[in-house]
Amino acid sequence: MKFFFRKGLVFFSILFLIAFLFSFSFSSSSKKSTKEELSSSEEPLVTNKDSLISELHRTLDGEFYLFYPLCIDTVYGGYFSDANYKWELSGLQNKMIVTQARHVWSNANASIFFRTKEPYFKYAEHGFKFLKNIMWDKKYGGFYNLVDRKGIPIKENGALIKQAYGDAFAIYGLAAYYKAFGDTSALALAKKTFFWLDKHSYDPKYGGYFQFMKQDGTPYKNGFMGVPPKDQNSSIHILECLTELYGVWKNPLLKERLNSLLLIVRDKMIKDKDYLQLFFNRDLTPVSYRDSSEESRNKNIELDHISFGHNVETAYLMLEASNALGIKDNSETIAVGKSMDDFALENGWDKQHGGIYDGGYLFKGEDSVKIIMNKKEWWSQVEALNSFLLMSRLFPNDKMNYYEKFLIQWNYIKKYLLDHKYGGFFWDSIDTAPQAEFSPKSSIWKCNYHTSRALINCIERLNEK
């Protein structure tokens, strides 16, 4: 889950906690039997390419069958956010620009992949209208970060804020919608959003983007609610979204911003560490508590740790941006991407079951990374699946044996992350979080964006000659 918004979305944290507390009400013996069953049945790896593609296709089909039309809000527009572990709509149903835009993108991307307009067009069009008519701020421009089910903007810490991360995903969904369905009004709104973001969020002094802005677009140059002004998560996804837009609009300023952000992510946010620093000051110096007291480190652990999921995801996103820019010699970007996957495999990979852990920490004076977050969230597992297969194509004979890691990872996902009773993906893998069987299947943080993107990418790569 994209952790740095939690402070601005307290209500969701409370709901999530309630859901998990509910899961703990089940008997410990039930949990134990589940874990014993899982550990006692080692499934053989599926290595036949046709079988792999078939399994990935079935899982992909399920992601769209389960989310739509269930999540289509025919009364107020947009998409429902909250569904419980049995795929029953329940909860506040607040709507966040990130998730709303991701639903639009997922359906547009699926339409391109499956080479058919319906039903994806009607689902995507439904979300596009909500973005254009409800979530766009008609007075100040930009997209509201969060609205209630009816579309009324919700204040966070007493203020209506906007986020570069959210506006970027609006660009992402709009560009894909235009690419899939040819609606020029969607491209026009994507361009409008890009220029709004460039005016208000882009930092002409140090480069990169301020994450938080006031309603009128004024950036919080020193951060918001204790969260630093710049971060890797918004940066890598702004990179992703500008990549999508550049694919349909070869604008010189857009190209300049995309190339600049690629270099910032690759050469400043990663540098020689083989992993991403999470948060940054305005001048892009990293925020670190490594030299602080234990109390200070623990208090700020979400601002300063190693996210293995973001490592493998960023390796893919950097290469996607580099390819879109048409960079002829992208050997440096490939080398950095490889080092990030290698780092995740060497330090965050569960060698017994498979899967990558959520977080680690390299403590001062120690040579090895310590796992401090041993859960394995759905998004990081599918991003690893996608990234390992990508690296296997680039380095087929490497000692890391990425293709084998891909096969193990897919086996792991089938065994510990896919819900074989109700369908879909658990929030966390149940080898380390058995209570995740009862976690939400959909929320403002969880839709089918990570999953469908990874599954489609893997199917396409496996189909390559």
Summary of the structure (lengths in Angstrom):
residues: 465
radius of gyration: 21.0
end to end distance: 34.8
largest distance: 61.5
contacts: 1614
relative contact order: 0.13
helix: 53%
strand: 10%
